[in-house]
Every structure is written in C-alpha cells, then in structure tokens.
Amino acid sequence: MFSKGQIIFGVLFFIVFVIVIAMTYKKDLQLHKRFYSGSIWILIAFIAFILLIVAIKFFLKV
C-alpha cells in the first residue's frame, strides 16, 4: 500500500511535527497563563449547559 520511502517520510514528519508543537507550546506557556487564566470556568459553564439541555430532554420526553 505504501512504499518504504513514504513510511519513512511519514514517521519522520510525525516526529518533527510533535517536537515543533511541543517547543511552541512551551514557548507560549507564560502567555497562555496570563491571557487564558479564567477559561476553565467557560469550559465548565459550557459543559453544564449541555448537561442541562440533555436533562431537560430526558425529563420532558413524551
């Protein structure tokens, strides 16, 4: 299905991609902590809203 060269390229690309993403995340970590410090509450509110919609659908099933 894949040639040996394509498999080698895919593996090397994946390794380099993961390394670059990790370096970029580490570089921007302080910036994320400063600007996105309260974002966990937005996530919690969103999940609670979805659960509320599911609960309403469950209890009002006709």
ChimeraX attribute file (.defattr): number of C-alpha atoms within 10 A of each C-alpha:
attribute: neighborCount
match mode: 1-to-1
recipient: residues
	/A:1	4
	/A:2	7
	/A:3	8
	/A:4	9
	/A:5	8
	/A:6	11
	/A:7	11
	/A:8	12
	/A:9	12
	/A:10	11
	/A:11	11
	/A:12	11
	/A:13	12
	/A:14	12
	/A:15	11
	/A:16	11
	/A:17	12
	/A:18	11
	/A:19	12
	/A:20	12
	/A:21	11
	/A:22	11
	/A:23	12
	/A:24	11
	/A:25	13
	/A:26	11
	/A:27	11
	/A:28	10
	/A:29	11
	/A:30	11
	/A:31	12
	/A:32	11
	/A:33	11
	/A:34	9
	/A:35	9
	/A:36	10
	/A:37	10
	/A:38	10
	/A:39	11
	/A:40	10
	/A:41	10
	/A:42	10
	/A:43	11
	/A:44	10
	/A:45	12
	/A:46	12
	/A:47	12
	/A:48	12
	/A:49	12
	/A:50	11
	/A:51	12
	/A:52	12
	/A:53	11
	/A:54	12
	/A:55	12
	/A:56	11
	/A:57	11
	/A:58	10
	/A:59	8
	/A:60	8
	/A:61	7
	/A:62	5
